């Protein structure tokens, strides 16, 4: 929820210049001007630190959550939101599923579609958490291995992707890339 006064305003006793007042008269969140570096950002150096960016992201997520709560407060909005999330997630998952055998971000799109579904559906949130835990576990395991093992895993992964692309082209489009390459090498 958006509070009438922010904690920064209560601590300093003054109105923040970055705050926003909406139709209801309630104020949004802002960052005080003091302590800012070059480019108007807080922190060290010319570009500032990630602290301000993190705070800004938190504010955006808080606003998004508030907006979703307002939509869910209305029965029609709740149904429309569920339908919209279901269709958008299904579209992204379908595109990702089509791209899985091809080189590209197929799995990434499937996980992104799962993230869209997780906004509204608990089963998707649990499945996304399961996926995140296993990907993090796999990443930790791979990074704890020596370079030769990582190179071998990367080679096996690359060979797998090449085999999937080859089979997809051969079965899906009737193009045998290996036969064409061998024929080209034999004739030239």
N, C-alpha and C positions, 0 to 999 in steps of 0.2 A: 504494500500500500504506500501511497505517497503521503508523507507527513506534512503537517502544517508548517513546521519549522525544522530545518535540518540540524544535525548535531554540530556542524561547523558554525552555523549561525548562532546557536545557543552558546557555544564556547567563546566566540569573538564578540557577540553582541551587536553585530552589524549584518545588513542584508548582503548576500553574495551577488556579485555582478553576473556570474554565469548561470544564475537560477532562472527558471522559466515559470511564469504564472499562467495557468490554464483558465478555461471558462469557469471552473468551479472556485477559482481563487486559491487553490492549493498550489504550493510551489514544488518545482522539481528539484533536482540536485545540481550542485555546481561545485567548482573548485575555487578557493580563494586566490586572489591575485598575488598576495605576498608569497615570497619564496619561489617565484617563477624565474626560470632562466631565460636564455634566448629562445626565440620562436614562441614565447608565451607558455612554454612547458616547464613543469617542475623538474627538478633533478639536476644531475651533473652533466656538463658538456653541452654541446650545441643541440643535440637531438633529444635531451631529456632521458629519463629512465623509463623502464617498463612499468613502474608503479602507477603513473598517471594513466597509461593505456589500460592497465588492468582495472583501475577504478572506473574508467569510462566504459569498459566492457561490462563491468558489474552493473553500472547504471542502465546500459542498454538492455541487459538481460532482465533487470528488475522491471523496466518499462514494458518489455515484451510479456513478461509474466502477468503484469497488471492488465495489459490489453487482453490477453487470453482469458483472464478471470472475468473481465467485463463482458467478453463475448459469451463465456459459459454461463453467466448470470441469467441470460435470456434463453428460454427453452428453444426458440427458433435458432438463435445464434449457436447454441450448443450442438444442435443437429447439423447445421450448416458447416460448423467448424469440423465436426467429425467426418462429414462427407468430403470436405475439401482436403483434409489431411489424408484421408484414405486414398483419394484419387491421386493427389500429388505424390504420395509415397509409392503407390503402385506404379505410377508412370516412371519414377526414378528407378525403382527396383527392376522394372521390365527392361528399361534401357540398359541398366547395368548387367542384367542377365544375358541380354543379347551380346553385349561386349565382352563377357567373360572369356570366351574362347579366342577372341581377337586380342592382339596386343593393344593395351590401353588400360584405362581406369575402370575395368568392369567390376571388380570386387569393391573398389572404392565407392562406386556409385550404388552398389547394392547396400553397402553399409550406410551411405548417406541417406538412401531411401528408408532404411531401418530407423535412422535417427529422426527422420521426418515423422514416421509412424509413432516413434517413442514420445512425441509431444502429446499425443492423445490416447495411445493404447498402452496399457500396462504390460501386456505380453511382449510388445516390441521393446519396451524399456528393459525388461528382464533379459531378453535375447541380445540386445545391444550391450548390456553389462557383461553377459557371458562372453560375447565376442571380444569385447575390449580386454577382459581379463586374460583370455587365451592368447590374443595377439601380443599383449604386454609380456606374458610369460615366455612366449616364443622369442620375442625380441631380446629379452634378458638372457635366455639360453644361448641364442646365436652370438650375442655380443660378448658373452663370457668365454667363447671358444677362441682358439688360435686362428691366425690368418689362413693357414692351409685348410682348416676345416670350413671357415667362412667361404673361401674360394671354391671349395668342393660343393658346398650347399648352393652357392650362386650359380655354379655350372650346371648342377642338377636342375635347379629352377629354370635356367635359360633353356636347357634341353627339353624340359617339360613344356614350356611355352611354345617352343618351336614345333614340337610334336603335335600340340593342340592346334596350332595355326595350320600346319600341313594337313592334318586330318579334316579340319574345318573346310579348307579350300578344296580338298579332294572329294569329300562327301557332299558338301553343300553346293559347290559350284562346278564340280567335275574337273577341276584343274589339278593335275599332278605336277607340282612344282619340282619335285625331285627328278621325275622322269624327264621333264623339259630341261632341267639343268644338266643332267647327264647327256641328253641328246645334244644340247648346245656345246658341251665340252668335247663330245666325240666328233662333231662336225667342224669345229674350228681349231 
